[in-house]
């Protein structure tokens, strides 16, 4: 079996109470996850500590990720979380999600700085790109191909086209692992991870409900 990465992205959702309920329910609904599947859960900064503690307490088979990191080192940057602070709690970080590129005007240059900061402290990096032409900085561990029109719309790319774009990203960059994001569901996950070039998925909406997320992991097997 090829290694698979399933990275749930809660985006800007959930209070502490919501997260605690999710973790309890996920514990009840998830079985043993085979070792070839790595499940990363990317949560808002406000929930990193709580989720980290509960992953340990419940021995959940998931690793923790953040959704952003400062392009600056630790210092006088009000409102930013430096890579060192993020690394204190998380193992992974998403950089360059299309929502950040669009709504927060993050450019390739800024994203390059974020990758450098994250790499310096040993965070594993999921770097999102909308196509196979967007530059991918060095030191990215996993790239996520997410066509902008497929995110949060219920309209996923076809597995065959996603596979072609993913193969092209691998052929034109240094990146060895590429996952697909954009309206991944329990119903379509197997068709994406069954493609030869696709190494996993980045579900947003489908990670918000613990039962659905657990089913999605089961269906990816
Ligand atoms: P979605 O989000 O699964 O809700 O479409 C995907 C993404 O953000 O990559």
py3Dmol code that shows the C-alpha trace and the ligand (Angstrom):
import py3Dmol

protein = """\
ATOM      1  CA  UNK A   1       0.000   0.000   0.000  1.00  0.00           C
ATOM      2  CA  UNK A   2       1.337   3.472  -0.842  1.00  0.00           C
ATOM      3  CA  UNK A   3       1.597   5.896   2.108  1.00  0.00           C
ATOM      4  CA  UNK A   4      -1.439   8.206   2.308  1.00  0.00           C
ATOM      5  CA  UNK A   5      -1.822  11.558   4.021  1.00  0.00           C
ATOM      6  CA  UNK A   6      -5.294  12.661   5.100  1.00  0.00           C
ATOM      7  CA  UNK A   7      -5.157  16.238   6.335  1.00  0.00           C
ATOM      8  CA  UNK A   8      -8.395  17.558   7.842  1.00  0.00           C
ATOM      9  CA  UNK A   9      -8.653  21.344   7.810  1.00  0.00           C
ATOM     10  CA  UNK A  10     -11.107  22.877  10.270  1.00  0.00           C
ATOM     11  CA  UNK A  11     -10.433  26.354   8.835  1.00  0.00           C
ATOM     12  CA  UNK A  12     -11.953  29.153  10.964  1.00  0.00           C
ATOM     13  CA  UNK A  13     -14.398  26.917  12.835  1.00  0.00           C
ATOM     14  CA  UNK A  14     -15.041  25.633  16.364  1.00  0.00           C
ATOM     15  CA  UNK A  15     -14.861  26.867  19.927  1.00  0.00           C
ATOM     16  CA  UNK A  16     -13.070  24.900  22.645  1.00  0.00           C
ATOM     17  CA  UNK A  17     -16.340  23.205  23.636  1.00  0.00           C
ATOM     18  CA  UNK A  18     -16.993  22.228  19.980  1.00  0.00           C
ATOM     19  CA  UNK A  19     -13.482  20.800  19.679  1.00  0.00           C
ATOM     20  CA  UNK A  20     -13.830  18.758  22.876  1.00  0.00           C
ATOM     21  CA  UNK A  21     -17.093  17.258  21.627  1.00  0.00           C
ATOM     22  CA  UNK A  22     -15.506  16.479  18.243  1.00  0.00           C
ATOM     23  CA  UNK A  23     -12.554  14.691  19.874  1.00  0.00           C
ATOM     24  CA  UNK A  24     -14.791  12.611  22.137  1.00  0.00           C
ATOM     25  CA  UNK A  25     -16.981  11.595  19.181  1.00  0.00           C
ATOM     26  CA  UNK A  26     -14.006  10.902  16.930  1.00  0.00           C
ATOM     27  CA  UNK A  27     -12.576   8.629  19.617  1.00  0.00           C
ATOM     28  CA  UNK A  28     -15.846   6.683  19.654  1.00  0.00           C
ATOM     29  CA  UNK A  29     -16.116   6.396  15.881  1.00  0.00           C
ATOM     30  CA  UNK A  30     -12.582   5.790  14.711  1.00  0.00           C
ATOM     31  CA  UNK A  31     -11.049   2.338  14.702  1.00  0.00           C
ATOM     32  CA  UNK A  32      -7.439   1.370  14.184  1.00  0.00           C
ATOM     33  CA  UNK A  33      -5.888   3.330  11.363  1.00  0.00           C
ATOM     34  CA  UNK A  34      -3.377   1.324   9.275  1.00  0.00           C
ATOM     35  CA  UNK A  35       0.212   2.541   9.509  1.00  0.00           C
ATOM     36  CA  UNK A  36       0.337   3.535   5.812  1.00  0.00           C
ATOM     37  CA  UNK A  37      -2.212   6.288   6.538  1.00  0.00           C
ATOM     38  CA  UNK A  38      -1.110   9.452   8.355  1.00  0.00           C
ATOM     39  CA  UNK A  39      -3.983  11.586   9.620  1.00  0.00           C
ATOM     40  CA  UNK A  40      -3.193  15.243  10.306  1.00  0.00           C
ATOM     41  CA  UNK A  41      -5.783  17.510  11.899  1.00  0.00           C
ATOM     42  CA  UNK A  42      -5.196  21.208  11.192  1.00  0.00           C
ATOM     43  CA  UNK A  43      -6.991  23.376  13.726  1.00  0.00           C
ATOM     44  CA  UNK A  44      -7.116  27.108  14.571  1.00  0.00           C
ATOM     45  CA  UNK A  45      -4.348  28.444  16.836  1.00  0.00           C
ATOM     46  CA  UNK A  46      -6.838  28.905  19.687  1.00  0.00           C
ATOM     47  CA  UNK A  47      -7.446  25.132  19.787  1.00  0.00           C
ATOM     48  CA  UNK A  48      -3.935  23.759  19.345  1.00  0.00           C
ATOM     49  CA  UNK A  49      -3.206  23.285  23.044  1.00  0.00           C
ATOM     50  CA  UNK A  50      -6.553  21.697  23.895  1.00  0.00           C
ATOM     51  CA  UNK A  51      -6.497  19.353  20.916  1.00  0.00           C
ATOM     52  CA  UNK A  52      -2.878  18.371  21.580  1.00  0.00           C
ATOM     53  CA  UNK A  53      -3.703  17.431  25.183  1.00  0.00           C
ATOM     54  CA  UNK A  54      -6.745  15.379  24.163  1.00  0.00           C
ATOM     55  CA  UNK A  55      -4.895  13.557  21.370  1.00  0.00           C
ATOM     56  CA  UNK A  56      -2.471  12.431  24.069  1.00  0.00           C
ATOM     57  CA  UNK A  57      -5.132  11.623  26.680  1.00  0.00           C
ATOM     58  CA  UNK A  58      -7.276   9.581  24.249  1.00  0.00           C
ATOM     59  CA  UNK A  59      -4.245   8.144  22.369  1.00  0.00           C
ATOM     60  CA  UNK A  60      -5.861   9.255  19.110  1.00  0.00           C
ATOM     61  CA  UNK A  61      -4.069   8.117  15.930  1.00  0.00           C
ATOM     62  CA  UNK A  62      -3.763  11.656  14.591  1.00  0.00           C
ATOM     63  CA  UNK A  63      -1.053  14.297  14.479  1.00  0.00           C
ATOM     64  CA  UNK A  64      -1.620  17.980  14.944  1.00  0.00           C
ATOM     65  CA  UNK A  65      -1.253  20.754  12.400  1.00  0.00           C
ATOM     66  CA  UNK A  66      -1.737  24.521  12.295  1.00  0.00           C
ATOM     67  CA  UNK A  67      -3.187  26.441   9.345  1.00  0.00           C
ATOM     68  CA  UNK A  68      -0.798  29.370   9.151  1.00  0.00           C
ATOM     69  CA  UNK A  69       2.495  30.728  10.457  1.00  0.00           C
ATOM     70  CA  UNK A  70       4.148  34.125  10.592  1.00  0.00           C
ATOM     71  CA  UNK A  71       6.642  35.008   7.840  1.00  0.00           C
ATOM     72  CA  UNK A  72       8.699  36.754  10.560  1.00  0.00           C
ATOM     73  CA  UNK A  73      10.827  35.269  13.335  1.00  0.00           C
ATOM     74  CA  UNK A  74       9.752  35.747  16.949  1.00  0.00           C
ATOM     75  CA  UNK A  75       9.584  39.437  17.861  1.00  0.00           C
ATOM     76  CA  UNK A  76       7.500  42.592  17.642  1.00  0.00           C
ATOM     77  CA  UNK A  77       4.766  41.383  15.247  1.00  0.00           C
ATOM     78  CA  UNK A  78       1.461  41.971  16.987  1.00  0.00           C
ATOM     79  CA  UNK A  79      -1.136  39.317  16.249  1.00  0.00           C
ATOM     80  CA  UNK A  80       1.234  36.849  14.555  1.00  0.00           C
ATOM     81  CA  UNK A  81       2.226  33.341  15.632  1.00  0.00           C
ATOM     82  CA  UNK A  82       5.911  32.689  14.970  1.00  0.00           C
ATOM     83  CA  UNK A  83       7.107  29.321  13.709  1.00  0.00           C
ATOM     84  CA  UNK A  84       8.751  28.630  17.082  1.00  0.00           C
ATOM     85  CA  UNK A  85       5.433  29.198  18.865  1.00  0.00           C
ATOM     86  CA  UNK A  86       3.578  26.974  16.396  1.00  0.00           C
ATOM     87  CA  UNK A  87       6.215  24.238  16.659  1.00  0.00           C
ATOM     88  CA  UNK A  88       5.707  24.239  20.424  1.00  0.00           C
ATOM     89  CA  UNK A  89       2.259  22.700  19.815  1.00  0.00           C
ATOM     90  CA  UNK A  90       2.057  21.348  16.265  1.00  0.00           C
ATOM     91  CA  UNK A  91       4.038  19.029  13.988  1.00  0.00           C
ATOM     92  CA  UNK A  92       2.553  20.218  10.705  1.00  0.00           C
ATOM     93  CA  UNK A  93       1.454  23.505   9.171  1.00  0.00           C
ATOM     94  CA  UNK A  94      -0.589  24.416   6.096  1.00  0.00           C
ATOM     95  CA  UNK A  95       0.954  27.277   4.119  1.00  0.00           C
ATOM     96  CA  UNK A  96      -0.519  29.036   1.097  1.00  0.00           C
ATOM     97  CA  UNK A  97      -4.112  27.873   1.317  1.00  0.00           C
ATOM     98  CA  UNK A  98      -6.139  29.567  -1.439  1.00  0.00           C
ATOM     99  CA  UNK A  99      -8.302  31.296   1.181  1.00  0.00           C
ATOM    100  CA  UNK A 100      -5.187  32.979   2.561  1.00  0.00           C
ATOM    101  CA  UNK A 101      -3.884  33.845  -0.894  1.00  0.00           C
ATOM    102  CA  UNK A 102      -7.245  35.409  -1.790  1.00  0.00           C
ATOM    103  CA  UNK A 103      -8.651  36.905   1.423  1.00  0.00           C
ATOM    104  CA  UNK A 104      -5.354  37.874   3.071  1.00  0.00           C
ATOM    105  CA  UNK A 105      -3.428  38.754  -0.103  1.00  0.00           C
ATOM    106  CA  UNK A 106      -0.578  36.370   0.627  1.00  0.00           C
ATOM    107  CA  UNK A 107       1.869  36.468  -2.279  1.00  0.00           C
ATOM    108  CA  UNK A 108       4.357  33.845  -3.413  1.00  0.00           C
ATOM    109  CA  UNK A 109       7.111  35.976  -1.784  1.00  0.00           C
ATOM    110  CA  UNK A 110       5.400  36.065   1.616  1.00  0.00           C
ATOM    111  CA  UNK A 111       4.624  32.353   1.390  1.00  0.00           C
ATOM    112  CA  UNK A 112       8.265  31.624   0.634  1.00  0.00           C
ATOM    113  CA  UNK A 113       9.193  33.414   3.895  1.00  0.00           C
ATOM    114  CA  UNK A 114       6.607  31.411   5.822  1.00  0.00           C
ATOM    115  CA  UNK A 115       8.049  28.176   4.435  1.00  0.00           C
ATOM    116  CA  UNK A 116      11.568  29.282   5.451  1.00  0.00           C
ATOM    117  CA  UNK A 117      10.415  30.065   9.004  1.00  0.00           C
ATOM    118  CA  UNK A 118       8.505  26.793   9.326  1.00  0.00           C
ATOM    119  CA  UNK A 119      11.418  24.779   7.952  1.00  0.00           C
ATOM    120  CA  UNK A 120      13.886  26.378  10.404  1.00  0.00           C
ATOM    121  CA  UNK A 121      11.986  24.950  13.391  1.00  0.00           C
ATOM    122  CA  UNK A 122      11.220  21.562  11.847  1.00  0.00           C
ATOM    123  CA  UNK A 123       7.531  21.971  11.090  1.00  0.00           C
ATOM    124  CA  UNK A 124       6.338  19.678   8.322  1.00  0.00           C
ATOM    125  CA  UNK A 125       4.797  21.758   5.575  1.00  0.00           C
ATOM    126  CA  UNK A 126       1.682  21.210   3.457  1.00  0.00           C
ATOM    127  CA  UNK A 127       1.940  23.812   0.693  1.00  0.00           C
ATOM    128  CA  UNK A 128      -1.221  24.552  -1.275  1.00  0.00           C
ATOM    129  CA  UNK A 129      -1.253  25.481  -4.952  1.00  0.00           C
ATOM    130  CA  UNK A 130      -4.201  26.077  -7.286  1.00  0.00           C
ATOM    131  CA  UNK A 131      -2.528  24.558 -10.375  1.00  0.00           C
ATOM    132  CA  UNK A 132       0.692  23.078 -11.721  1.00  0.00           C
ATOM    133  CA  UNK A 133       2.198  26.468 -12.636  1.00  0.00           C
ATOM    134  CA  UNK A 134       2.433  28.064  -9.174  1.00  0.00           C
ATOM    135  CA  UNK A 135       5.978  28.105  -7.756  1.00  0.00           C
ATOM    136  CA  UNK A 136       6.667  25.719  -4.862  1.00  0.00           C
ATOM    137  CA  UNK A 137       9.437  26.753  -2.445  1.00  0.00           C
ATOM    138  CA  UNK A 138      12.207  24.378  -1.368  1.00  0.00           C
ATOM    139  CA  UNK A 139      11.678  22.422   1.879  1.00  0.00           C
ATOM    140  CA  UNK A 140       7.973  21.765   1.311  1.00  0.00           C
ATOM    141  CA  UNK A 141       7.110  18.233   2.495  1.00  0.00           C
ATOM    142  CA  UNK A 142       3.725  17.794   0.840  1.00  0.00           C
ATOM    143  CA  UNK A 143       2.001  19.875  -1.823  1.00  0.00           C
ATOM    144  CA  UNK A 144      -1.779  20.100  -1.970  1.00  0.00           C
ATOM    145  CA  UNK A 145      -3.355  20.679  -5.370  1.00  0.00           C
ATOM    146  CA  UNK A 146      -6.609  22.497  -4.734  1.00  0.00           C
ATOM    147  CA  UNK A 147      -8.459  24.013  -7.681  1.00  0.00           C
ATOM    148  CA  UNK A 148     -10.025  27.200  -6.324  1.00  0.00           C
ATOM    149  CA  UNK A 149     -13.441  26.500  -7.887  1.00  0.00           C
ATOM    150  CA  UNK A 150     -13.655  23.158  -6.034  1.00  0.00           C
ATOM    151  CA  UNK A 151     -13.092  24.480  -2.514  1.00  0.00           C
ATOM    152  CA  UNK A 152     -16.189  24.500  -0.356  1.00  0.00           C
ATOM    153  CA  UNK A 153     -18.419  24.303  -3.438  1.00  0.00           C
ATOM    154  CA  UNK A 154     -19.410  20.630  -3.430  1.00  0.00           C
ATOM    155  CA  UNK A 155     -17.948  20.440  -6.954  1.00  0.00           C
ATOM    156  CA  UNK A 156     -14.789  18.368  -6.870  1.00  0.00           C
ATOM    157  CA  UNK A 157     -12.327  17.960  -9.717  1.00  0.00           C
ATOM    158  CA  UNK A 158     -12.538  14.618 -11.501  1.00  0.00           C
ATOM    159  CA  UNK A 159     -10.094  12.082 -10.048  1.00  0.00           C
ATOM    160  CA  UNK A 160      -8.551  11.635 -13.512  1.00  0.00           C
ATOM    161  CA  UNK A 161      -7.916  15.350 -14.046  1.00  0.00           C
ATOM    162  CA  UNK A 162      -6.654  15.784 -10.464  1.00  0.00           C
ATOM    163  CA  UNK A 163      -4.268  12.887 -11.104  1.00  0.00           C
ATOM    164  CA  UNK A 164      -2.970  14.573 -14.266  1.00  0.00           C
ATOM    165  CA  UNK A 165      -2.330  17.881 -12.495  1.00  0.00           C
ATOM    166  CA  UNK A 166      -0.696  16.099  -9.542  1.00  0.00           C
ATOM    167  CA  UNK A 167       1.556  14.131 -11.913  1.00  0.00           C
ATOM    168  CA  UNK A 168       2.500  17.370 -13.667  1.00  0.00           C
ATOM    169  CA  UNK A 169       3.350  19.040 -10.307  1.00  0.00           C
ATOM    170  CA  UNK A 170       5.605  16.093  -9.478  1.00  0.00           C
ATOM    171  CA  UNK A 171       7.250  16.242 -12.902  1.00  0.00           C
ATOM    172  CA  UNK A 172       7.964  19.986 -12.743  1.00  0.00           C
ATOM    173  CA  UNK A 173       8.986  20.446  -9.084  1.00  0.00           C
ATOM    174  CA  UNK A 174      11.100  18.822  -6.376  1.00  0.00           C
ATOM    175  CA  UNK A 175       8.002  17.686  -4.506  1.00  0.00           C
ATOM    176  CA  UNK A 176       7.515  13.962  -4.080  1.00  0.00           C
ATOM    177  CA  UNK A 177       4.172  13.858  -2.251  1.00  0.00           C
ATOM    178  CA  UNK A 178       1.109  15.628  -3.623  1.00  0.00           C
ATOM    179  CA  UNK A 179      -2.418  15.417  -2.239  1.00  0.00           C
ATOM    180  CA  UNK A 180      -5.763  16.670  -3.598  1.00  0.00           C
ATOM    181  CA  UNK A 181      -8.109  19.164  -1.896  1.00  0.00           C
ATOM    182  CA  UNK A 182     -11.525  20.458  -2.969  1.00  0.00           C
ATOM    183  CA  UNK A 183     -14.894  19.016  -1.917  1.00  0.00           C
ATOM    184  CA  UNK A 184     -13.484  15.640  -0.869  1.00  0.00           C
ATOM    185  CA  UNK A 185     -16.247  13.511   0.679  1.00  0.00           C
ATOM    186  CA  UNK A 186     -16.770  10.026   2.113  1.00  0.00           C
ATOM    187  CA  UNK A 187     -18.238   9.123  -1.296  1.00  0.00           C
ATOM    188  CA  UNK A 188     -15.382  10.316  -3.534  1.00  0.00           C
ATOM    189  CA  UNK A 189     -12.264   9.890  -1.348  1.00  0.00           C
ATOM    190  CA  UNK A 190     -11.471   6.378  -2.621  1.00  0.00           C
ATOM    191  CA  UNK A 191     -11.593   7.527  -6.250  1.00  0.00           C
ATOM    192  CA  UNK A 192      -8.947  10.196  -5.507  1.00  0.00           C
ATOM    193  CA  UNK A 193      -6.537   8.128  -3.420  1.00  0.00           C
ATOM    194  CA  UNK A 194      -6.948   5.260  -5.907  1.00  0.00           C
ATOM    195  CA  UNK A 195      -5.260   7.378  -8.599  1.00  0.00           C
ATOM    196  CA  UNK A 196      -1.613   6.443  -9.156  1.00  0.00           C
ATOM    197  CA  UNK A 197      -0.089   9.899  -8.542  1.00  0.00           C
ATOM    198  CA  UNK A 198      -2.320  11.173  -5.706  1.00  0.00           C
ATOM    199  CA  UNK A 199      -0.859  10.617  -2.220  1.00  0.00           C
ATOM    200  CA  UNK A 200      -3.807  11.691  -0.080  1.00  0.00           C
ATOM    201  CA  UNK A 201      -6.475  14.330   0.435  1.00  0.00           C
ATOM    202  CA  UNK A 202      -7.134  17.636   2.215  1.00  0.00           C
ATOM    203  CA  UNK A 203     -10.797  17.644   3.286  1.00  0.00           C
ATOM    204  CA  UNK A 204     -12.192  20.870   4.749  1.00  0.00           C
ATOM    205  CA  UNK A 205     -15.961  20.599   5.206  1.00  0.00           C
ATOM    206  CA  UNK A 206     -15.773  16.803   5.572  1.00  0.00           C
ATOM    207  CA  UNK A 207     -13.441  17.127   8.574  1.00  0.00           C
ATOM    208  CA  UNK A 208     -15.860  19.197  10.662  1.00  0.00           C
ATOM    209  CA  UNK A 209     -18.079  16.271  11.657  1.00  0.00           C
ATOM    210  CA  UNK A 210     -16.157  13.545  13.543  1.00  0.00           C
ATOM    211  CA  UNK A 211     -18.330  10.693  12.272  1.00  0.00           C
ATOM    212  CA  UNK A 212     -17.952  11.827   8.659  1.00  0.00           C
ATOM    213  CA  UNK A 213     -14.205  12.349   9.066  1.00  0.00           C
ATOM    214  CA  UNK A 214     -13.795   8.879  10.616  1.00  0.00           C
ATOM    215  CA  UNK A 215     -15.824   7.382   7.730  1.00  0.00           C
ATOM    216  CA  UNK A 216     -13.714   9.265   5.205  1.00  0.00           C
ATOM    217  CA  UNK A 217     -10.548   7.714   6.698  1.00  0.00           C
ATOM    218  CA  UNK A 218     -12.149   4.261   6.555  1.00  0.00           C
ATOM    219  CA  UNK A 219     -13.202   4.757   2.931  1.00  0.00           C
ATOM    220  CA  UNK A 220      -9.693   5.881   1.942  1.00  0.00           C
ATOM    221  CA  UNK A 221      -8.281   2.452   2.782  1.00  0.00           C
TER     222      UNK A 221
END
"""
ligand_1 = """\
9
LIG
P -13.488 21.669 1.203
O -12.102 22.423 1.452
O -13.212 20.196 1.427
O -14.439 22.232 2.215
O -13.879 21.916 -0.204
C -10.971 21.921 0.800
C -9.767 22.786 0.978
O -9.810 23.795 1.670
O -8.715 22.437 0.388
"""
view = py3Dmol.view(width=600, height=400)
view.addModel(protein, "pdb")
view.setStyle({"model": 0}, {"cartoon": {"style": "trace"}})
view.addModel(ligand_1, "xyz")
view.setStyle({"model": 1}, {"stick": {}})
view.zoomTo()
view.show()
